Amino acid sequence: MTGGETPARWRPHSPARYHLAEGARWHEGRLLHVDLLRGDLFRSDVRSASWPDHVLSLGVPLGAVAPVAAGADDWIAAAGDGIALVGAGGLTWLDRPERGTGRAMRMNDGACDPSGRFWAGSMEVRAAAGAGSLYRTGPDGVVERVLDGLTVPNGPAFSLDGRSMYLADSAHGTISRHAVAPATGRLLGSEPFAALAAHEGRPDGMTVDDDGNLWVALWGSGRVRCYSPGGDVVRDLAVPTLHPSSVAFGHGVMAVTTARHRLEHPDGLAGAILLRPTAVSAPPTAPFGPISVAWRTPPAGTRTPR
């Protein structure tokens, strides 16, 4: 047992059920998550049983967001076929690298490293092998492809010092660890970190706790697993629904998003945001930036989120 875990039971945060809840992040004392295929962002106060606040709707799939350091309620988003800034000023695309590729592509999971760079993966909508990529967006807003040949990239998650990046390829049941140069974001090499058999589930959303351990939601198995930095399994928790999709820590609770997606007969907790008391803690989500605030004056053709 790690971090003083208790045997307490899971409970749903509210009656809300989502089709494909993902991207759990802690920001300013509240829990963020997306309903990925519906393009919605929500924010929850886990200290109450109130329904989550609906923050925005993009009208395209929304894989993940990170707060922009330069402004309140401004976000960088892995959305549709690219990377966008969204907030009170509307939606501005930084780049749409998967547009016009001849494949039906969308962005998937993403997160910022401790230096403020936003990393996000893409995938083909039917998970065509090797069609996906990993993109890095610098604080200047420039988007670069840094890895390709991925199928269903999830994560990434970063070590506390930003020198290691964990990246899952859910379709293959693998997690790799990449060395990162903190000053530049350059990838310096990679190594296998974990490989899961089919019956163990598929690694989905991940986070690193304050002790440097990696927590992974295991899609399809109803479990959340904790790995030490050395790759040893130090905790394995059952979740009371089949598709846990991401995990976050804050206010003395572990929060796990779940999904109804691809369940012919979803149980009553499928799609819930599940909470469990814990002594484990983790840093809040790292913000993106700095970046010029000029984007908040939307140029012609930008769209204000609903």
C-alpha positions as CSV (number, residue, x, y, z in Angstrom):
1,M,0.0,0.0,0.0
2,T,1.4,3.4,-0.9
3,G,0.6,6.9,0.4
4,G,-1.5,5.6,3.3
5,E,-4.4,4.4,1.2
6,T,-7.6,3.6,3.0
7,P,-10.1,0.8,2.1
8,A,-12.9,3.3,1.8
9,R,-15.5,2.7,-0.9
10,W,-15.8,4.7,-4.1
11,R,-18.7,7.2,-4.5
12,P,-20.0,9.1,-7.5
13,H,-19.5,12.8,-7.2
14,S,-22.9,13.7,-8.6
15,P,-25.8,12.0,-10.6
16,A,-24.1,13.2,-13.8
17,R,-23.1,10.4,-16.2
18,Y,-20.9,11.1,-19.3
19,H,-20.4,9.3,-22.5
20,L,-16.6,9.5,-22.5
21,A,-15.3,11.5,-19.5
22,E,-11.5,12.0,-19.7
23,G,-8.7,14.4,-18.9
24,A,-9.1,14.7,-15.1
25,R,-6.9,17.6,-13.9
26,W,-6.8,19.6,-10.6
27,H,-6.8,23.4,-11.1
28,E,-7.4,26.2,-8.5
29,G,-9.0,23.7,-6.0
30,R,-11.4,22.2,-8.5
31,L,-11.5,19.2,-10.7
32,L,-11.6,19.6,-14.5
33,H,-12.7,16.9,-16.9
34,V,-13.9,16.7,-20.5
35,D,-16.6,14.7,-22.2
36,L,-14.3,14.0,-25.1
37,L,-16.5,13.1,-28.1
38,R,-19.1,15.8,-27.2
39,G,-16.4,18.5,-26.9
40,D,-17.5,19.7,-23.4
41,L,-15.4,20.9,-20.5
42,F,-16.6,20.7,-16.9
43,R,-15.4,21.9,-13.5
44,S,-16.4,20.4,-10.2
45,D,-16.1,21.2,-6.5
46,V,-15.6,17.8,-5.1
47,R,-16.3,19.1,-1.5
48,S,-19.9,19.3,-2.5
49,A,-22.3,17.0,-4.3
50,S,-23.4,19.7,-6.7
51,W,-23.5,19.0,-10.4
52,P,-20.3,20.0,-12.3
53,D,-20.3,23.4,-13.9
54,H,-20.3,23.4,-17.7
55,V,-17.4,25.6,-18.7
56,L,-17.5,25.4,-22.5
57,S,-18.6,23.5,-25.6
58,L,-16.4,23.4,-28.7
59,G,-18.6,21.4,-31.1
60,V,-15.6,19.2,-31.9
61,P,-13.9,16.4,-29.9
62,L,-12.0,17.8,-26.9
63,G,-9.3,15.5,-25.7
64,A,-7.8,17.6,-22.9
65,V,-7.2,21.2,-21.7
66,A,-4.6,23.0,-19.6
67,P,-5.0,26.5,-18.1
68,V,-3.2,29.4,-19.8
69,A,-0.9,31.1,-17.3
70,A,-1.6,34.6,-18.6
71,G,-5.4,34.7,-17.9
72,A,-8.3,33.5,-15.9
73,D,-10.6,30.9,-17.6
74,D,-8.3,30.8,-20.7
75,W,-7.4,27.3,-21.9
76,I,-5.1,25.6,-24.4
77,A,-7.0,22.6,-25.8
78,A,-6.3,19.5,-27.8
79,A,-9.4,19.7,-29.9
80,G,-10.7,18.5,-33.3
81,D,-7.7,18.2,-35.6
82,G,-5.3,20.5,-33.8
83,I,-4.3,22.8,-30.9
84,A,-6.4,25.8,-30.0
85,L,-6.6,28.6,-27.4
86,V,-10.1,29.1,-26.1
87,G,-11.6,31.5,-23.5
88,A,-13.6,34.7,-23.3
89,G,-12.0,35.9,-26.5
90,G,-13.3,33.0,-28.5
91,L,-11.4,30.1,-30.1
92,T,-8.1,30.6,-32.0
93,W,-6.3,27.7,-33.7
94,L,-2.6,27.7,-33.1
95,D,-2.2,24.9,-35.6
96,R,-4.3,22.1,-37.2
97,P,-1.7,19.6,-38.2
98,E,-4.1,16.7,-38.7
99,R,-6.3,18.7,-41.1
100,G,-6.3,17.5,-44.7
101,T,-4.3,14.3,-44.1
102,G,-6.8,12.1,-45.9
103,R,-7.6,10.3,-42.7
104,A,-10.4,10.9,-40.1
105,M,-8.1,12.2,-37.4
106,R,-8.7,13.8,-34.0
107,M,-6.7,14.9,-31.0
108,N,-6.7,12.8,-27.9
109,D,-5.1,13.3,-24.4
110,G,-2.7,16.1,-23.5
111,A,-1.0,17.9,-20.6
112,C,1.6,20.6,-19.8
113,D,5.1,19.8,-18.5
114,P,6.4,21.8,-15.6
115,S,8.1,24.3,-18.0
116,G,4.7,25.3,-19.5
117,R,4.8,23.4,-22.8
118,F,1.6,21.6,-23.9
119,W,2.0,18.0,-25.2
120,A,-0.9,16.3,-26.9
121,G,-1.4,13.2,-29.0
122,S,-3.5,12.5,-32.1
123,M,-5.2,9.3,-33.4
124,E,-7.3,8.1,-36.3
125,V,-10.9,7.8,-35.2
126,R,-11.0,4.1,-35.7
127,A,-7.6,3.6,-34.1
128,A,-5.7,2.8,-37.4
129,A,-2.3,1.4,-36.4
130,G,0.5,3.9,-36.4
131,A,-1.6,6.9,-37.7
132,G,-1.2,9.0,-34.6
133,S,1.4,11.5,-33.5
134,L,2.6,13.5,-30.4
135,Y,2.8,17.2,-30.7
136,R,4.6,19.8,-28.5
137,T,3.3,23.3,-28.2
138,G,5.9,25.8,-26.8
139,P,5.1,28.9,-24.8
140,D,5.4,30.9,-28.0
141,G,2.5,29.0,-29.5
142,V,4.5,27.1,-32.1
143,V,3.2,23.5,-32.5
144,E,5.7,20.8,-33.5
145,R,5.3,17.1,-34.2
146,V,7.8,15.2,-32.0
147,L,6.8,11.6,-32.4
148,D,4.8,9.6,-34.9
149,G,3.8,6.0,-35.5
150,L,1.5,6.0,-32.5
151,T,-1.9,4.4,-32.5
152,V,-3.9,5.6,-29.4
153,P,-1.6,7.9,-27.4
154,N,-2.7,8.7,-23.9
155,G,-1.0,10.9,-21.2
156,P,1.5,12.2,-21.2
157,A,2.5,12.6,-17.6
158,F,5.7,14.2,-16.3
159,S,8.0,13.5,-13.5
160,L,8.2,16.3,-10.9
161,D,11.4,17.7,-12.3
162,G,10.1,17.6,-15.9
163,R,13.0,15.4,-17.0
164,S,10.9,12.3,-17.7
165,M,7.7,12.0,-19.8
166,Y,5.5,8.9,-19.5
167,L,3.4,8.2,-22.6
168,A,0.9,5.3,-23.1
169,D,-0.1,3.8,-26.4
170,S,-3.4,2.3,-25.3
171,A,-3.9,0.1,-28.4
172,H,-0.7,-1.8,-27.6
173,G,-1.0,-1.9,-23.8
174,T,2.4,-0.1,-23.4
175,I,3.8,2.8,-21.4
176,S,7.1,4.3,-22.5
177,R,9.4,6.7,-20.6
178,H,11.1,9.5,-22.5
179,A,14.0,11.7,-21.3
180,V,13.2,15.4,-21.8
181,A,15.5,18.4,-21.8
182,P,13.7,20.8,-19.4
183,A,15.1,23.9,-21.0
184,T,14.1,23.1,-24.6
185,G,11.5,20.2,-24.4
186,R,13.7,18.2,-26.7
187,L,13.2,14.4,-26.4
188,L,16.6,12.8,-25.6
189,G,15.6,9.1,-25.8
190,S,13.1,6.6,-24.6
191,E,12.8,3.2,-22.9
192,P,9.9,0.8,-22.2
193,F,8.3,1.4,-18.8
194,A,5.4,-1.1,-18.6
195,A,3.6,-3.6,-20.8
196,L,0.2,-4.8,-19.9
197,A,-1.4,-8.1,-21.0
198,A,-4.9,-7.8,-22.5
199,H,-6.6,-9.0,-19.4
200,E,-5.0,-6.2,-17.3
201,G,-6.7,-3.5,-19.4
202,R,-5.3,-0.7,-21.5
203,P,-3.4,2.2,-20.0
204,D,-5.4,5.4,-20.4
205,G,-5.1,8.7,-18.5
206,M,-2.1,9.0,-16.1
207,T,-0.7,11.3,-13.4
208,V,2.4,11.5,-11.2
209,D,1.9,12.0,-7.5
210,D,4.0,14.0,-5.0
211,D,6.2,10.9,-4.4
212,G,7.0,10.5,-8.1
213,N,4.8,7.5,-8.5
214,L,2.8,7.1,-11.8
215,W,-0.9,6.4,-11.5
216,V,-2.7,4.9,-14.5
217,A,-6.4,4.3,-15.3
218,L,-6.7,0.9,-16.9
219,W,-9.5,1.0,-19.5
220,G,-11.5,-2.2,-19.8
221,S,-10.4,-3.7,-16.5
222,G,-12.0,-1.6,-13.9
223,R,-8.7,-0.8,-12.2
224,V,-6.3,2.0,-11.4
225,R,-2.7,1.0,-11.0
226,C,0.3,2.8,-9.3
227,Y,3.8,2.2,-10.5
228,S,7.0,3.3,-8.7
229,P,9.6,5.3,-10.8
230,G,11.4,2.0,-11.1
231,G,8.4,0.3,-12.8
232,D,7.2,-1.8,-9.8
233,V,3.5,-2.1,-9.2
234,V,3.0,-0.7,-5.7
235,R,-0.8,-0.3,-5.7
236,D,-3.7,-1.8,-7.7
237,L,-7.2,-0.6,-7.0
238,A,-10.5,-2.0,-8.2
239,V,-12.9,0.6,-9.6
240,P,-16.6,-0.3,-9.7
241,T,-17.2,0.2,-13.4
242,L,-15.3,-1.2,-16.5
243,H,-13.9,1.9,-18.1
244,P,-11.8,4.1,-15.8
245,S,-10.2,6.7,-18.1
246,S,-8.1,9.2,-16.0
247,V,-7.1,9.9,-12.5
248,A,-6.3,13.0,-10.4
249,F,-5.7,13.9,-6.7
250,G,-6.8,16.8,-4.6
251,H,-8.6,17.8,-1.4
252,G,-7.8,14.4,0.1
253,V,-9.6,12.5,-2.6
254,M,-8.7,10.4,-5.6
255,A,-10.9,11.3,-8.6
256,V,-11.4,8.9,-11.5
257,T,-13.3,9.7,-14.7
258,T,-15.2,6.8,-16.3
259,A,-17.0,6.2,-19.5
260,R,-20.1,4.6,-21.1
261,H,-18.4,4.5,-24.5
262,R,-18.5,1.1,-26.2
263,L,-20.5,-0.5,-23.4
264,E,-23.6,-2.2,-24.8
265,H,-25.1,-2.5,-21.3
266,P,-23.5,0.2,-19.1
267,D,-23.8,-0.3,-15.4
268,G,-25.1,2.5,-13.1
269,L,-21.7,4.0,-12.5
270,A,-20.4,3.9,-16.0
271,G,-19.7,7.5,-17.0
272,A,-19.6,8.8,-13.4
273,I,-16.9,10.8,-11.8
274,L,-15.8,8.6,-8.9
275,L,-14.2,9.8,-5.7
276,R,-12.4,8.0,-2.9
277,P,-10.6,9.3,0.2
278,T,-6.9,9.1,0.0
279,A,-3.7,10.4,1.6
280,V,-2.0,10.6,-1.8
281,S,-1.4,14.0,-3.1
282,A,-0.2,15.4,-6.5
283,P,0.7,18.7,-8.0
284,P,-2.1,20.7,-9.6
285,T,-2.1,20.7,-13.3
286,A,0.7,22.7,-14.8
287,P,-0.3,25.8,-16.8
288,F,0.6,26.7,-20.4
289,G,2.6,29.8,-21.1
290,P,3.5,32.5,-21.0
291,I,1.9,33.5,-24.3
292,S,0.8,36.8,-25.7
293,V,-2.7,37.8,-24.7
294,A,-3.4,39.3,-28.1
295,W,-5.3,36.1,-29.2
296,R,-8.1,37.2,-26.9
297,T,-9.2,39.7,-29.5
298,P,-10.6,37.2,-31.9
299,P,-9.8,37.8,-35.6
300,A,-12.4,37.3,-38.3
301,G,-13.6,33.8,-38.5
302,T,-13.0,32.7,-34.9
303,R,-15.9,31.3,-33.0
304,T,-17.0,32.0,-29.4
305,P,-17.7,28.7,-27.5
306,R,-21.2,27.9,-26.5
